[in-house]
């Protein structure tokens, strides 16, 4: 058993007592070496009081509560100096906002593996002594929730050194490098993050991005021309040449036909 001072001091906020008890029981079974539950709260008011009194490392936060939402609670906290994992039954449109803002969430009904995965992410951040980025992520989340247009969407990219809030329209292309993804822009230096290209393919596919190669995703609005030599290259704003696979060539040409 690990010493208590190495444990993630966790507060559970949910309006249903059975949900709070279930979450605690799951933590005790699946995360007992990493988490110490220090308290429960049932709504925004008691949640805020518990946060101020207990100073948790992590808050497992329900979204819909009788006296407001989990977002209302965070807005009233001022500086968010703890990590947050949302517990949500929200529909896909809101899940998309979570993903764009790099905010961790667990879907109801809670699956043990999802809970364990969220705790492991929090543990890794704590061990690496990375700064808590919830303020930045929460602001981006609220922006994404209220804006549906591509040009208004914000993507949070986290590296070991920085947190970047990027407008989607700034992205020219994404390139895979094993378990990392390199973002290329027209007017800023590239950013490399420790997520796979597949993670971003799912996230960006409905915003005018296309995977044109197993190693490349491009912003279709940033194409300047298609070069047919050597199988095909997409020539992007800024002059970069991105290889098009034989399998994706026809799909890309069909896109040009529809313009």
Backbone bond lengths (Angstrom), bond angles and torsions (degrees), N, CA, C in turn:
res aa  C-N    CA-C-N  psi(-1)  N-CA   C-N-CA  omega(-1)  CA-C   N-CA-C  phi
1 X - - - 1.473 - - 1.527 109.63 -
2 X 1.353 115.40 136.75 1.448 119.36 -179.64 1.514 110.54 -78.85
3 X 1.298 115.75 154.53 1.458 120.51 177.11 1.515 109.70 -66.45
4 X 1.338 115.36 149.12 1.462 120.80 -175.70 1.515 112.46 -59.62
5 X 1.338 116.83 -32.35 1.465 117.97 -176.34 1.525 112.70 -73.64
6 X 1.336 117.34 -6.63 1.457 120.58 173.84 1.520 112.19 -97.62
7 X 1.307 116.14 -3.30 1.454 120.95 -176.25 1.530 110.93 -82.43
8 X 1.323 115.47 152.67 1.459 121.56 175.90 1.525 107.85 -84.91
9 X 1.308 116.35 110.54 1.476 121.75 -177.20 1.529 108.08 -74.99
10 X 1.341 115.36 113.98 1.458 120.97 -165.71 1.527 112.27 -119.27
11 X 1.330 114.95 134.15 1.461 122.97 175.94 1.524 108.47 -111.01
12 X 1.330 116.41 131.76 1.466 122.17 179.43 1.524 108.89 -105.37
13 X 1.341 116.96 123.56 1.461 121.25 179.49 1.527 108.44 -122.58
14 X 1.322 115.97 113.40 1.470 122.47 -179.57 1.519 107.33 -156.98
15 X 1.324 117.03 141.68 1.460 119.09 -175.87 1.531 113.20 -77.15
16 X 1.325 118.71 -12.27 1.457 121.72 -179.12 1.525 110.10 -103.54
17 X 1.325 116.33 123.80 1.462 120.02 -177.42 1.529 111.24 -63.13
18 X 1.334 116.55 -37.56 1.465 118.62 178.83 1.528 111.31 -63.81
19 X 1.327 116.89 -38.19 1.469 120.55 178.05 1.520 110.27 -64.00
20 X 1.339 117.55 -43.72 1.468 120.26 179.33 1.527 110.87 -62.22
21 X 1.314 116.02 -43.48 1.466 119.73 -179.39 1.530 111.17 -66.61
22 X 1.325 116.80 -37.50 1.464 120.81 179.45 1.523 110.96 -66.18
23 X 1.340 115.97 -43.55 1.465 119.90 179.00 1.522 110.53 -61.95
24 X 1.330 116.82 -44.92 1.471 119.48 179.24 1.524 110.61 -62.50
25 X 1.331 117.33 -43.36 1.461 120.10 179.90 1.526 111.13 -61.65
26 X 1.329 117.03 -40.54 1.472 120.78 179.41 1.524 110.93 -66.81
27 X 1.322 116.62 -39.38 1.469 120.05 177.40 1.530 110.57 -63.43
28 X 1.318 116.26 -40.49 1.463 120.07 -179.10 1.521 111.92 -68.24
29 X 1.328 116.66 -28.66 1.463 120.30 179.36 1.528 111.37 -84.02
30 X 1.315 116.54 -47.87 1.465 120.73 -169.20 1.525 114.59 -100.40
31 X 1.339 117.94 -18.77 1.473 119.94 -174.82 1.531 110.62 -132.64
32 X 1.324 117.62 28.70 1.466 120.33 -171.19 1.520 113.44 -64.65
33 X 1.335 118.27 -24.68 1.464 120.56 179.98 1.522 112.90 -83.99
34 X 1.327 117.09 -10.02 1.463 120.24 -173.56 1.528 114.26 -117.96
35 X 1.329 117.07 -22.35 1.465 120.26 -170.82 1.525 111.15 -123.93
36 X 1.325 114.88 138.48 1.458 121.72 169.85 1.527 107.49 -122.53
37 X 1.336 116.82 115.69 1.473 120.52 178.02 1.523 108.28 -76.81
38 X 1.331 116.22 120.90 1.467 120.80 -176.04 1.523 112.66 -105.22
39 X 1.336 116.69 -5.68 1.452 117.65 178.83 1.511 113.16 173.45
40 X 1.343 114.87 166.77 1.459 123.81 175.96 1.524 108.58 -125.28
41 X 1.330 115.89 155.73 1.465 121.09 169.62 1.517 107.60 -146.86
42 X 1.349 116.14 155.78 1.457 119.56 -170.74 1.524 114.79 -113.40
43 X 1.338 117.55 -5.25 1.459 118.68 -179.69 1.527 109.70 -162.75
44 X 1.332 115.76 -174.80 1.461 120.11 -177.51 1.532 111.06 -62.96
45 X 1.322 116.90 -45.42 1.474 119.96 -176.75 1.525 111.73 -62.93
46 X 1.330 116.29 -52.40 1.471 118.56 -178.30 1.530 111.16 -70.73
47 X 1.325 116.10 -28.57 1.464 119.52 177.10 1.513 111.91 -65.22
48 X 1.335 115.81 -44.38 1.465 120.39 178.31 1.526 110.77 -63.22
49 X 1.329 115.99 -42.82 1.466 119.77 178.14 1.529 111.23 -60.89
50 X 1.333 116.58 -42.50 1.465 120.73 -178.68 1.523 111.56 -67.18
51 X 1.333 116.57 -39.10 1.472 119.99 178.54 1.526 110.43 -62.29
52 X 1.327 116.85 -46.10 1.462 121.12 -178.59 1.532 111.43 -65.84
53 X 1.329 116.77 -37.25 1.463 120.36 -177.97 1.524 113.11 -78.80
54 X 1.335 116.92 -42.98 1.464 120.74 -169.85 1.527 113.61 -94.71
55 X 1.330 118.31 -20.32 1.463 122.68 179.56 1.542 111.42 50.68
56 X 1.337 117.50 62.36 1.466 120.40 -176.18 1.530 112.92 -71.30
57 X 1.335 114.78 159.87 1.465 120.56 171.26 1.525 110.20 -81.83
58 X 1.329 115.18 -32.77 1.467 121.68 -175.01 1.523 109.38 -140.14
59 X 1.334 115.38 138.74 1.456 121.31 172.38 1.526 108.33 -118.76
60 X 1.329 115.88 122.92 1.460 122.10 170.59 1.521 105.92 -92.30
61 X 1.329 115.72 110.01 1.468 120.86 -162.22 1.521 112.60 -119.32
62 X 1.333 115.32 119.23 1.462 121.26 172.16 1.528 108.79 -69.25
63 X 1.323 116.96 157.55 1.459 119.69 -178.18 1.522 112.02 -98.32
64 X 1.315 117.43 -51.97 1.467 120.35 -176.45 1.521 110.28 -94.10
65 X 1.346 115.70 115.92 1.461 121.84 179.07 1.525 109.17 -133.77
66 X 1.327 118.42 161.07 1.472 120.70 -172.86 1.517 114.75 -59.12
67 X 1.327 118.00 -36.25 1.465 120.06 -175.39 1.523 113.21 -104.14
68 X 1.328 116.63 19.34 1.455 119.85 178.85 1.519 110.41 144.31
69 X 1.318 115.81 -165.21 1.465 120.98 -177.80 1.527 110.67 -116.11
70 X 1.317 114.82 167.45 1.457 119.67 173.39 1.518 111.73 -59.36
71 X 1.340 116.41 -29.84 1.462 120.29 177.61 1.531 110.59 -68.67
72 X 1.333 115.68 -39.15 1.465 119.60 176.40 1.529 110.30 -59.91
73 X 1.326 115.65 -42.72 1.460 120.18 -179.42 1.531 110.89 -60.29
74 X 1.333 116.39 -47.71 1.473 119.61 -179.28 1.524 111.25 -63.33
75 X 1.336 116.66 -38.16 1.465 120.40 179.23 1.534 111.12 -61.77
76 X 1.337 116.58 -31.15 1.465 120.97 -179.49 1.524 112.68 -84.88
77 X 1.330 116.96 -10.32 1.465 119.75 -178.04 1.530 113.34 -76.24
78 X 1.331 116.05 -20.11 1.462 118.01 -172.20 1.516 109.23 74.77
79 X 1.304 116.84 -121.95 1.457 121.39 178.15 1.524 109.73 -70.82
80 X 1.332 116.24 126.77 1.461 121.00 -179.81 1.526 107.98 -96.77
81 X 1.318 117.06 96.81 1.467 121.66 -175.51 1.526 111.45 -105.21
82 X 1.327 115.80 30.94 1.457 122.26 176.25 1.530 106.98 -140.36
83 X 1.317 116.03 164.48 1.459 120.17 178.21 1.520 109.03 -90.93
84 X 1.337 115.04 150.78 1.463 121.15 -176.27 1.517 109.52 -129.15
85 X 1.315 115.67 134.14 1.461 121.60 167.42 1.524 106.12 -122.50
86 X 1.325 116.70 119.04 1.457 120.90 -179.73 1.526 110.76 -79.20
87 X 1.314 115.21 144.55 1.460 122.20 173.24 1.519 105.88 -112.37
88 X 1.336 117.50 118.64 1.455 119.62 -166.98 1.516 113.51 -141.95
89 X 1.303 114.54 149.99 1.465 121.93 169.90 1.529 108.81 -115.27
90 X 1.318 117.07 20.65 1.461 121.71 -176.35 1.533 111.39 -63.40
91 X 1.317 114.81 155.43 1.451 120.42 177.06 1.525 110.37 -77.03
92 X 1.335 114.52 175.83 1.465 121.26 -170.65 1.528 113.35 -58.19
93 X 1.344 118.03 -35.40 1.469 118.64 -177.08 1.521 111.46 -59.66
94 X 1.317 117.17 -35.76 1.459 120.39 179.31 1.523 111.10 -78.93
95 X 1.337 117.19 -35.06 1.461 120.45 177.16 1.525 109.48 -60.14
96 X 1.320 116.70 -38.37 1.463 120.57 177.21 1.526 110.78 -58.46
97 X 1.333 117.26 -41.38 1.462 120.94 179.10 1.524 111.03 -64.89
98 X 1.339 117.30 -38.19 1.462 120.03 175.51 1.527 110.61 -59.88
99 X 1.322 115.84 -46.47 1.467 120.29 -176.78 1.529 111.34 -63.82
100 X 1.324 116.64 -44.72 1.462 120.17 -179.79 1.526 110.51 -62.44
101 X 1.316 117.12 -34.22 1.455 120.90 -175.56 1.521 113.17 -91.84
102 X 1.336 117.06 3.74 1.470 123.14 178.01 1.527 112.06 58.74
103 X 1.333 116.06 34.00 1.459 121.38 178.57 1.524 108.64 -97.68
104 X 1.324 116.25 130.98 1.458 120.57 -179.74 1.518 110.71 -75.62
105 X 1.311 115.30 141.81 1.458 120.81 179.89 1.524 109.13 -146.47
106 X 1.326 115.71 156.32 1.453 123.04 174.96 1.519 107.26 -125.07
107 X 1.311 116.61 130.12 1.455 120.25 179.99 1.529 111.25 -83.55
108 X 1.332 115.00 141.27 1.458 120.41 171.66 1.533 109.25 -86.13
109 X 1.330 119.22 143.12 1.471 127.64 -5.41 1.535 110.86 -69.40
110 X 1.315 115.94 142.51 1.460 121.64 -172.42 1.524 110.82 -71.54
111 X 1.333 115.53 130.48 1.460 122.16 174.32 1.529 108.40 -98.96
112 X 1.318 118.30 138.47 1.478 120.93 -178.87 1.530 113.77 -53.22
113 X 1.331 116.88 -41.69 1.461 119.57 -177.49 1.524 111.89 -65.49
114 X 1.335 117.08 -35.46 1.465 119.84 177.93 1.521 110.62 -68.32
115 X 1.323 116.05 -40.61 1.463 119.98 178.27 1.519 110.49 -64.39
116 X 1.319 116.75 -46.38 1.473 120.93 178.13 1.521 111.17 -59.66
117 X 1.331 116.61 -41.97 1.464 120.10 179.94 1.516 112.23 -63.56
118 X 1.337 116.75 -41.25 1.466 120.24 178.89 1.519 110.99 -64.38
119 X 1.325 117.44 -41.62 1.461 120.92 179.38 1.520 110.88 -65.99
120 X 1.316 117.32 -38.30 1.467 120.04 178.71 1.528 111.45 -64.62
121 X 1.339 117.02 -36.68 1.467 119.88 175.94 1.525 110.81 -62.97
122 X 1.327 116.32 -44.79 1.466 120.78 178.73 1.521 110.12 -62.63
123 X 1.316 116.77 -42.54 1.460 121.76 179.27 1.524 110.99 -60.81
124 X 1.335 117.01 -44.48 1.468 120.82 -179.69 1.518 111.15 -62.90
125 X 1.330 117.71 -41.64 1.457 121.20 177.99 1.525 110.98 -63.30
126 X 1.336 116.23 -39.62 1.465 120.58 -179.26 1.523 110.74 -67.32
127 X 1.327 116.92 -41.90 1.465 120.87 -178.89 1.520 111.72 -67.46
128 X 1.345 115.98 -34.89 1.461 119.90 179.23 1.520 112.66 -80.33
129 X 1.347 115.55 -4.57 1.470 121.90 -179.84 1.515 112.47 56.03
130 X 1.341 115.11 35.08 1.455 118.74 176.54 1.529 109.05 -74.34
131 X 1.306 115.57 147.69 1.457 119.12 179.18 1.519 110.07 -67.07
132 X 1.304 115.89 149.61 1.445 119.62 176.07 1.531 108.89 -72.72
133 X 1.340 116.06 128.78 1.466 120.54 -174.19 1.521 112.09 -109.31
134 X 1.319 117.68 16.67 1.455 120.27 -170.96 1.523 112.44 -62.84
135 X 1.308 118.83 -35.25 1.468 120.79 179.10 1.528 110.77 -57.01
136 X 1.339 115.94 -48.45 1.462 121.47 -178.91 1.523 110.12 -65.90
137 X 1.327 116.20 -45.62 1.454 120.68 -177.94 1.524 111.77 -64.82
138 X 1.315 116.60 -40.13 1.467 121.06 -178.73 1.525 110.47 -66.00
139 X 1.318 117.09 -40.99 1.463 120.58 178.40 1.530 110.64 -62.94
140 X 1.338 115.99 -42.25 1.466 119.91 178.29 1.520 110.82 -65.83
141 X 1.331 116.28 -38.71 1.462 120.47 178.69 1.522 111.16 -59.49
142 X 1.314 117.05 -49.23 1.464 120.58 -179.08 1.525 111.01 -61.47
143 X 1.328 116.73 -38.50 1.459 120.50 177.31 1.525 110.43 -62.85
144 X 1.336 116.81 -43.97 1.463 120.77 -178.70 1.523 112.22 -68.67
145 X 1.330 116.54 -33.06 1.462 119.89 178.76 1.525 111.64 -65.64
146 X 1.340 116.69 -31.59 1.459 120.69 -174.15 1.528 113.35 -98.57
147 X 1.342 116.74 -5.07 1.458 119.98 -178.27 1.525 109.84 -127.52
148 X 1.320 116.32 125.10 1.463 120.67 -179.15 1.524 112.72 -102.47
149 X 1.334 117.48 -17.79 1.459 120.33 -178.17 1.527 110.87 -73.17
150 X 1.329 116.08 144.42 1.456 121.22 -178.94 1.517 112.01 -56.34
151 X 1.326 115.85 -42.80 1.462 118.76 -174.66 1.527 112.50 -67.79
152 X 1.335 116.88 -15.37 1.459 120.16 179.88 1.524 113.42 -99.26
153 X 1.325 117.83 -8.94 1.461 121.23 -176.90 1.526 110.72 -74.39
154 X 1.333 115.01 141.77 1.453 121.86 178.42 1.531 109.09 -114.91
155 X 1.316 116.49 138.48 1.455 122.54 177.10 1.520 108.42 -117.38
156 X 1.331 116.55 124.34 1.467 121.18 177.79 1.514 108.59 -90.57
157 X 1.323 116.23 123.61 1.466 122.72 177.80 1.521 108.28 -117.63
158 X 1.334 115.73 124.26 1.465 120.69 -177.45 1.517 110.30 -112.53
159 X 1.334 115.31 127.75 1.456 121.95 171.62 1.532 107.64 -113.92
160 X 1.321 116.97 179.68 1.466 119.33 179.06 1.520 111.96 -67.72
161 X 1.322 116.85 -20.45 1.465 120.57 -175.23 1.529 114.25 -107.98
162 X 1.329 117.49 -27.38 1.461 119.76 -170.33 1.526 112.18 -144.82
163 X 1.325 115.26 162.73 1.447 123.11 169.71 1.522 106.86 -120.02
164 X 1.334 116.62 121.72 1.448 121.56 -178.58 1.523 109.87 -110.04
165 X 1.339 116.52 137.21 1.460 121.61 172.15 1.522 106.36 -110.90
166 X 1.338 115.27 111.93 1.453 121.94 -170.05 1.526 109.99 -113.46
167 X 1.327 117.43 136.34 1.452 120.71 168.84 1.526 108.18 -74.55
168 X 1.326 117.15 134.41 1.464 119.92 -176.07 1.518 111.63 -58.42
169 X 1.323 117.12 -36.22 1.463 120.10 -177.72 1.533 112.40 -64.91
170 X 1.335 117.76 -16.40 1.464 120.62 177.22 1.527 112.78 -73.74
171 X 1.325 117.09 -22.31 1.463 120.81 -172.74 1.523 110.24 -75.17
172 X 1.332 115.83 129.54 1.460 121.61 176.08 1.523 110.48 -94.13
173 X 1.321 116.96 -49.43 1.458 120.37 -178.60 1.522 110.24 -158.86
174 X 1.340 114.92 163.65 1.458 122.86 175.74 1.522 107.33 -127.34
175 X 1.315 116.21 137.64 1.457 121.20 -178.09 1.517 110.33 -128.53
176 X 1.319 115.96 134.80 1.461 121.18 -179.49 1.523 111.40 -80.98
177 X 1.338 114.94 138.82 1.462 122.04 171.47 1.526 106.63 -137.77
178 X 1.340 115.69 81.15 1.463 123.00 -174.89 1.527 110.10 58.46
179 X 1.326 117.40 -115.31 1.465 119.97 -178.49 1.526 112.50 -92.26
180 X 1.316 116.83 13.56 1.462 121.92 179.25 1.521 109.52 -118.30
181 X 1.333 115.32 158.72 1.458 121.41 175.54 1.524 109.00 -129.49
182 X 1.322 115.01 132.27 1.465 122.11 179.51 1.534 108.68 -103.08
183 X 1.329 115.66 122.29 1.458 122.36 176.84 1.526 109.11 -95.71
184 X 1.334 116.18 131.97 1.460 121.83 176.80 1.524 109.21 -113.52
185 X 1.319 115.44 138.11 1.466 122.01 -177.07 1.527 109.75 -127.33
186 X 1.312 114.90 163.92 1.470 119.21 178.68 1.520 111.86 -77.82
187 X 1.339 117.58 -35.54 1.461 119.81 -170.91 1.522 113.87 -130.39
188 X 1.330 118.05 24.92 1.462 120.82 174.15 1.520 108.49 -150.09
189 X 1.324 115.75 162.60 1.456 120.35 -179.53 1.528 110.22 -67.46
190 X 1.335 117.48 152.54 1.471 120.50 177.33 1.528 111.38 -59.42
191 X 1.323 115.54 153.84 1.461 123.17 177.01 1.521 107.65 -124.93
192 X 1.329 116.36 133.09 1.459 121.32 179.33 1.518 108.74 -114.73
193 X 1.337 116.23 126.79 1.467 121.32 -178.59 1.523 109.76 -124.18
194 X 1.322 115.26 155.51 1.465 120.45 -176.38 1.527 111.44 -91.22
195 X 1.329 115.09 61.28 1.459 122.82 171.02 1.517 107.82 -135.40
196 X 1.331 116.17 156.05 1.452 119.54 -178.75 1.525 110.94 -81.08
197 X 1.321 114.57 160.76 1.463 120.28 177.81 1.525 110.97 -61.64
198 X 1.331 116.65 -33.24 1.464 121.01 -179.91 1.523 111.14 -60.88
199 X 1.325 117.57 -38.33 1.464 120.89 178.48 1.526 111.30 -56.38
200 X 1.323 116.35 -41.82 1.458 120.39 -176.75 1.524 112.19 -84.21
201 X 1.326 117.50 -26.33 1.463 120.23 176.32 1.524 110.31 -59.04
202 X 1.314 116.70 -48.10 1.458 121.68 179.47 1.529 110.60 -63.18
203 X 1.313 115.95 -40.01 1.461 121.70 -176.28 1.532 112.36 -68.98
204 X 1.332 117.21 -37.06 1.464 121.23 -169.29 1.523 114.96 -103.82
205 X 1.332 117.57 -6.52 1.463 119.56 -170.88 1.530 113.34 -61.45
206 X 1.320 118.08 -28.85 1.470 119.64 -179.30 1.530 112.59 -90.19
207 X 1.332 117.01 8.65 1.463 121.03 -178.95 1.524 112.26 -120.14
208 X 1.335 116.14 30.93 1.452 120.02 173.48 1.509 115.11 82.85
209 X 1.329 117.36 24.66 1.455 121.58 175.88 1.527 109.54 -110.03
210 X 1.328 117.21 145.86 1.461 121.72 -178.96 1.523 110.18 -134.39
211 X 1.303 116.15 136.91 1.469 120.57 173.20 1.521 107.23 -84.18
212 X 1.333 116.86 112.43 1.455 121.01 -174.76 1.530 112.24 -105.19
213 X 1.321 114.91 0.23 1.466 120.92 -177.85 1.522 106.28 -164.78
214 X 1.315 117.92 156.90 1.470 118.52 179.62 1.520 112.01 -60.44
215 X 1.341 117.25 -19.74 1.465 121.14 -177.87 1.523 113.99 -110.89
216 X 1.352 118.01 1.84 1.462 118.82 -172.54 1.531 112.57 -139.16
217 X 1.330 115.50 137.00 1.457 123.79 166.56 1.519 106.89 -122.42
218 X 1.338 116.97 138.67 1.466 119.73 179.84 1.523 110.53 -124.99
219 X 1.318 114.48 154.86 1.458 122.87 170.42 1.528 106.75 -84.36
220 X 1.344 116.86 111.60 1.460 120.30 -175.20 1.526 112.18 -59.98
221 X 1.326 117.44 -27.78 1.464 120.47 179.72 1.523 112.39 -75.98
222 X 1.333 116.22 -9.33 1.467 119.83 -179.36 1.528 112.59 -102.05
223 X 1.341 117.91 6.29 1.468 121.13 177.27 1.522 109.71 -77.26
224 X 1.322 116.07 133.09 1.464 120.28 174.15 1.521 111.44 -98.28
225 X 1.328 117.34 -34.58 1.466 119.75 176.32 1.530 109.85 -167.04
226 X 1.332 115.39 166.16 1.461 121.67 175.16 1.514 108.65 -109.61
227 X 1.300 116.75 125.56 1.460 122.86 -178.93 1.527 108.29 -102.21
228 X 1.337 117.13 119.49 1.460 121.67 -171.55 1.530 114.10 -80.50
229 X 1.309 118.96 -13.59 1.465 121.11 -175.81 1.515 112.24 -65.11
230 X 1.343 115.33 149.11 1.474 122.34 174.75 1.527 113.25 53.04
231 X 1.309 116.53 39.72 1.458 119.79 177.16 1.507 113.98 94.98
232 X 1.317 117.92 -31.17 1.448 120.75 175.59 1.511 114.33 128.34
233 X 1.341 115.06 136.83 1.467 121.69 176.13 1.526 109.08 -137.49
234 X 1.315 115.65 139.74 1.462 120.58 170.48 1.521 107.08 -88.99
235 X 1.330 116.24 123.18 1.463 121.11 177.88 1.524 107.14 -95.70
236 X 1.330 115.06 118.35 1.446 120.78 -170.76 1.527 111.67 -101.26
237 X 1.325 116.03 165.46 1.465 120.14 172.52 1.519 108.87 -54.87
238 X 1.309 115.27 136.69 1.460 119.50 -176.48 1.508 112.56 93.83
239 X 1.365 116.58 -11.20 1.461 120.14 173.55 1.512 116.26 96.08
240 X 1.318 119.93 -2.01 1.465 119.78 -178.86 1.530 110.47 -69.65
241 X 1.351 115.41 145.70 1.466 122.60 178.48 1.519 107.82 -108.88
242 X 1.328 116.40 122.88 1.457 121.09 -177.77 1.526 108.45 -115.96
243 X 1.319 115.66 123.22 1.465 120.89 -176.48 1.528 111.42 -66.49
244 X 1.347 114.95 138.35 1.462 121.71 176.27 1.527 108.31 -107.53
245 X 1.318 117.39 128.46 1.462 119.87 179.70 1.525 109.69 -72.27
246 X 1.329 115.48 158.36 1.468 120.42 179.90 1.526 110.24 -59.94
247 X 1.316 117.39 -38.49 1.464 122.22 -177.42 1.529 111.88 -67.44
248 X 1.340 116.97 -31.34 1.465 121.10 -176.56 1.524 113.22 -95.42
249 X 1.327 116.90 -8.17 1.465 120.51 -176.15 1.535 111.49 -59.32
250 X 1.332 116.95 -47.02 1.459 120.45 -177.54 1.524 111.00 -64.73
251 X 1.334 116.94 -39.21 1.461 120.73 179.08 1.525 110.76 -62.39
252 X 1.322 116.44 -40.68 1.464 120.00 179.48 1.527 110.68 -69.40
253 X 1.324 117.76 -40.34 1.465 120.86 178.58 1.522 110.76 -64.96
254 X 1.327 117.26 -36.20 1.458 120.50 176.44 1.528 110.79 -63.10
255 X 1.324 116.08 -36.03 1.475 119.94 176.75 1.523 110.12 -60.92
256 X 1.350 117.37 -43.66 1.467 120.48 179.48 1.525 110.92 -63.92
257 X 1.338 117.29 -35.69 1.453 121.09 179.89 1.517 112.16 -63.47
258 X 1.310 116.64 -31.19 1.452 121.77 -176.88 1.528 113.61 -83.39
259 X 1.331 116.19 -10.35 1.479 119.21 -179.41 1.528 112.10 -70.67
